[in-house]
Amino acid sequence: MDKSPLMTLTLEDFLESERHKLTGTLTPVTPETFAKWKKDRLDKKAGEVEAQKAKDATGKAMFESGDWKDSEDEDSDAEDDDDDGRWNLEAMRRETERLRELKEQERLAKLHGDPLPAVDNVNGSIDSGGGGSSESGGSESNGEGASGES
């Protein structure tokens, strides 16, 4: 008798009884509301996946994605690197030597009480300030010598 069709509950009857138990304001499911819900759900899942990828980003994953190439290209534009991406050690040595020479010139100028040497920012050369003093017989210490007298 338990197996009789009159004693079994159909799926439709079960769903109808469960629907009556729901309370509150309910939105009827129509093709439009379902499409909107589905789109929102997919967008939310895609956002969660992207957030998880960003959280779990490892060096290997970043290397494989190729995003590091863009940031490297921006950095190399501002620096004096070779086109192949290697460091230009010779240029770095020249710049370091130029800065050392400038500091030594400044140190000697302060030690002897002479004016500080002027630096040409375009090509980085150091003007010691004594270029005009030899022509004026050494009477002027600032290098303006004969140009100031006309």
DRENDO-1510 file (C-alpha; in Angstrom, 1 decimal, always signed):
<recs>
REC; n; res; u; v; w
REC; 1; MET; +0.0; +0.0; +0.0 .
REC; 2; ASP; +3.0; +2.4; +0.5 .
REC; 3; LYS; +3.8; +2.0; -3.2 .
REC; 4; SER; +0.4; +3.0; -4.5 .
REC; 5; PRO; +0.3; +6.0; -6.8 .
REC; 6; LEU; -2.2; +7.7; -4.5 .
REC; 7; MET; +0.3; +7.7; -1.6 .
REC; 8; THR; +3.3; +9.1; -3.6 .
REC; 9; LEU; +3.9; +12.9; -3.8 .
REC; 10; THR; +4.6; +14.2; -7.3 .
REC; 11; LEU; +7.4; +16.7; -8.0 .
REC; 12; GLU; +4.8; +19.3; -9.0 .
REC; 13; ASP; +2.9; +18.8; -5.7 .
REC; 14; PHE; +6.1; +19.0; -3.7 .
REC; 15; LEU; +7.2; +22.2; -5.4 .
REC; 16; GLU; +3.8; +23.8; -4.9 .
REC; 17; SER; +3.8; +23.0; -1.2 .
REC; 18; GLU; +7.3; +24.4; -0.8 .
REC; 19; ARG; +6.3; +27.6; -2.7 .
REC; 20; HIS; +3.5; +28.3; -0.3 .
REC; 21; LYS; +6.1; +28.2; +2.6 .
REC; 22; LEU; +8.0; +31.1; +1.1 .
REC; 23; THR; +7.3; +34.6; +2.6 .
REC; 24; GLY; +8.2; +38.1; +1.6 .
REC; 25; THR; +8.2; +39.9; -1.7 .
REC; 26; LEU; +9.1; +37.5; -4.4 .
REC; 27; THR; +10.1; +38.2; -8.0 .
REC; 28; PRO; +8.3; +36.0; -10.6 .
REC; 29; VAL; +10.8; +34.2; -12.9 .
REC; 30; THR; +10.4; +35.4; -16.4 .
REC; 31; PRO; +12.8; +35.1; -19.3 .
REC; 32; GLU; +13.8; +38.8; -18.7 .
REC; 33; THR; +14.4; +38.5; -15.0 .
REC; 34; PHE; +16.2; +35.2; -15.4 .
REC; 35; ALA; +18.5; +36.7; -18.1 .
REC; 36; LYS; +19.3; +39.7; -15.8 .
REC; 37; TRP; +20.0; +37.4; -12.8 .
REC; 38; LYS; +22.2; +35.1; -14.9 .
REC; 39; LYS; +24.2; +38.1; -16.3 .
REC; 40; ASP; +24.7; +39.5; -12.8 .
REC; 41; ARG; +25.7; +36.0; -11.5 .
REC; 42; LEU; +28.3; +35.5; -14.2 .
REC; 43; ASP; +29.7; +39.0; -13.7 .
REC; 44; LYS; +30.1; +38.3; -10.0 .
REC; 45; LYS; +31.8; +35.0; -10.6 .
REC; 46; ALA; +34.2; +36.5; -13.1 .
REC; 47; GLY; +35.1; +39.2; -10.6 .
REC; 48; GLU; +35.7; +36.6; -7.9 .
REC; 49; VAL; +37.9; +34.6; -10.2 .
REC; 50; GLU; +40.0; +37.7; -11.2 .
REC; 51; ALA; +40.3; +38.6; -7.5 .
REC; 52; GLN; +41.5; +35.1; -6.7 .
REC; 53; LYS; +44.0; +35.2; -9.5 .
REC; 54; ALA; +45.4; +38.5; -8.3 .
REC; 55; LYS; +45.6; +37.1; -4.8 .
REC; 56; ASP; +47.3; +33.9; -5.9 .
REC; 57; ALA; +49.6; +35.6; -8.4 .
REC; 58; THR; +53.1; +34.1; -8.2 .
REC; 59; GLY; +56.2; +35.1; -10.0 .
REC; 60; LYS; +55.8; +32.2; -12.4 .
REC; 61; ALA; +52.2; +33.2; -13.2 .
REC; 62; MET; +53.2; +36.8; -13.7 .
REC; 63; PHE; +56.1; +35.8; -16.0 .
REC; 64; GLU; +53.9; +33.5; -18.0 .
REC; 65; SER; +51.2; +36.2; -18.5 .
REC; 66; GLY; +53.7; +38.6; -20.0 .
REC; 67; ASP; +52.6; +41.6; -18.0 .
REC; 68; TRP; +56.1; +42.3; -16.8 .
REC; 69; LYS; +57.2; +43.2; -20.4 .
REC; 70; ASP; +55.0; +46.3; -20.4 .
REC; 71; SER; +56.5; +47.7; -17.2 .
REC; 72; GLU; +60.0; +46.9; -18.2 .
REC; 73; ASP; +59.5; +48.8; -21.5 .
REC; 74; GLU; +58.4; +51.9; -19.6 .
REC; 75; ASP; +61.4; +51.7; -17.3 .
REC; 76; SER; +63.9; +51.3; -20.1 .
REC; 77; ASP; +62.7; +54.4; -21.9 .
REC; 78; ALA; +63.7; +56.6; -19.0 .
REC; 79; GLU; +67.1; +55.0; -18.5 .
REC; 80; ASP; +70.3; +54.9; -20.5 .
REC; 81; ASP; +70.1; +51.2; -21.4 .
REC; 82; ASP; +71.1; +49.5; -24.6 .
REC; 83; ASP; +68.3; +48.5; -27.0 .
REC; 84; ASP; +68.7; +44.9; -26.1 .
REC; 85; GLY; +67.9; +45.5; -22.4 .
REC; 86; ARG; +71.3; +45.0; -21.0 .
REC; 87; TRP; +72.9; +47.5; -18.6 .
REC; 88; ASN; +75.4; +49.9; -20.2 .
REC; 89; LEU; +78.2; +49.4; -17.7 .
REC; 90; GLU; +80.6; +51.7; -19.6 .
REC; 91; ALA; +78.1; +54.6; -19.5 .
REC; 92; MET; +77.6; +53.9; -15.8 .
REC; 93; ARG; +81.4; +53.9; -15.2 .
REC; 94; ARG; +81.7; +57.2; -17.0 .
REC; 95; GLU; +78.9; +58.8; -15.0 .
REC; 96; THR; +80.4; +57.6; -11.8 .
REC; 97; GLU; +83.8; +58.9; -12.7 .
REC; 98; ARG; +82.3; +62.2; -13.7 .
REC; 99; LEU; +80.5; +62.5; -10.3 .
REC; 100; ARG; +83.7; +61.6; -8.4 .
REC; 101; GLU; +85.6; +64.2; -10.3 .
REC; 102; LEU; +83.0; +66.8; -9.6 .
REC; 103; LYS; +83.0; +66.0; -5.8 .
REC; 104; GLU; +86.8; +66.2; -5.8 .
REC; 105; GLN; +86.7; +69.6; -7.5 .
REC; 106; GLU; +84.2; +70.8; -5.0 .
REC; 107; ARG; +86.3; +69.5; -2.1 .
REC; 108; LEU; +89.4; +71.2; -3.4 .
REC; 109; ALA; +87.5; +74.4; -4.1 .
REC; 110; LYS; +86.2; +74.5; -0.5 .
REC; 111; LEU; +89.6; +73.6; +0.9 .
REC; 112; HIS; +91.4; +76.5; -0.9 .
REC; 113; GLY; +88.5; +79.0; -0.7 .
REC; 114; ASP; +87.9; +79.1; -4.4 .
REC; 115; PRO; +84.5; +79.4; -6.0 .
REC; 116; LEU; +82.8; +76.1; -6.7 .
REC; 117; PRO; +83.2; +74.7; -10.3 .
REC; 118; ALA; +80.2; +75.1; -12.6 .
REC; 119; VAL; +78.7; +72.0; -14.1 .
REC; 120; ASP; +77.4; +71.9; -17.7 .
REC; 121; ASN; +74.1; +69.9; -17.3 .
REC; 122; VAL; +73.8; +69.2; -21.0 .
REC; 123; ASN; +77.0; +67.2; -21.4 .
REC; 124; GLY; +78.1; +66.8; -17.8 .
REC; 125; SER; +81.5; +68.6; -18.3 .
REC; 126; ILE; +83.1; +70.4; -15.4 .
REC; 127; ASP; +84.2; +74.0; -15.9 .
REC; 128; SER; +86.8; +74.7; -13.3 .
REC; 129; GLY; +86.3; +78.5; -13.5 .
REC; 130; GLY; +90.0; +79.1; -14.2 .
REC; 131; GLY; +89.9; +79.3; -18.0 .
REC; 132; GLY; +89.9; +83.1; -18.2 .
REC; 133; SER; +92.3; +83.8; -15.3 .
REC; 134; SER; +95.4; +82.8; -17.3 .
REC; 135; GLU; +94.7; +85.4; -20.0 .
REC; 136; SER; +94.2; +88.2; -17.5 .
REC; 137; GLY; +97.5; +87.6; -15.7 .
REC; 138; GLY; +95.9; +85.9; -12.7 .
REC; 139; SER; +94.6; +89.2; -11.2 .
REC; 140; GLU; +91.0; +87.9; -11.1 .
REC; 141; SER; +90.2; +84.7; -9.3 .
REC; 142; ASN; +86.7; +84.1; -10.6 .
REC; 143; GLY; +87.6; +83.8; -14.3 .
REC; 144; GLU; +85.8; +86.9; -15.4 .
REC; 145; GLY; +89.1; +88.8; -15.8 .
REC; 146; ALA; +89.2; +90.8; -19.1 .
REC; 147; SER; +85.6; +90.3; -20.0 .
REC; 148; GLY; +84.4; +92.5; -17.1 .
REC; 149; GLU; +86.6; +95.4; -18.2 .
REC; 150; SER; +85.8; +97.2; -21.5 .
</recs>
